[in-house]
Amino acid sequence: LTLSFFDQFQSPTFLGIPLLALALTLPLLLFPTPSPQWLSNRLLTLQSWFISRATYSVLSPLNLGGHKWALMLTSLMLYLITLNMLGLLPYTFTPTTQLSLNMGLAVPLWLATVIIGLRNQPTIALGHLLPEGTPLPLIPLLVIIETISLFIRPLALGIRLTANLTAGHLLIQLIATATFVLLPLMPTVAILTASLLFLLTSLEVLVAMIQAYVLVLLLSLYLQENV
């Protein structure tokens, strides 16, 4: 029973071929193509409004130099939101529950912000490792602590996204299993459990959107330190 709960996080295969690449590609086909016409349908209008608001909230902490990242950060956020939301559908696989995938997204983007800082303003970038006014005996210790905290950032980005989505999926499966078991035994308790399952699923929809937004927002804050 314990193993069956975690089977949903295994990468699906067909005839020995991993389907992870297919799971990462299909969400891109769901976005409607923008129309060159002046009048578009409600779906395109809603999509344009959502993208503009999301872009504004992500780029508001950045100065003009960081606005070059607007397309990449907005695309990453929409892509992660789509992957997370599709993973809440029955009989689907959520690629963002894989720590390797999330680290593969977080590490290169974090490393790019660090390299940009070292290239454009090396003195300021290295100055972040030592706060101003530090007592002389604490300088070596603080440099080590700040360096460790710098390298923990991509790990925190990947683990946060993986842990939140994995915990949510496990809770949904546990409560759904309890509902089916209790239904013939205690129907009243099963109905209460089903209502709890509905509320938890609604919460998971919010978590799926918020976690994608938080990851991109933290990347924009890291970029702000180095631009």
Buried (B, 14 or more C-beta within 10 A) or exposed (E): EEEEEEEBBEBEEEEEEEBBEEBBEEBEEEEEEEEEEEEBEEEBEEBEEEBEEBBEBBBEEBEEEBEEBBEEBBEBBBBBBBBBBBBBEEEEBBBBBBBEBBBEBBBEBBEBBBEBBBEEBEEEBEEEBBEEEEEEEEEEEBBEEEEEEBEEBBBBBBBBBBBBBBEBBBBBBEBBBBBEEBBEEEEEEBEEBBEBBEEBBEEBEEBBBBBBBBBBBBBBEBBBEBB
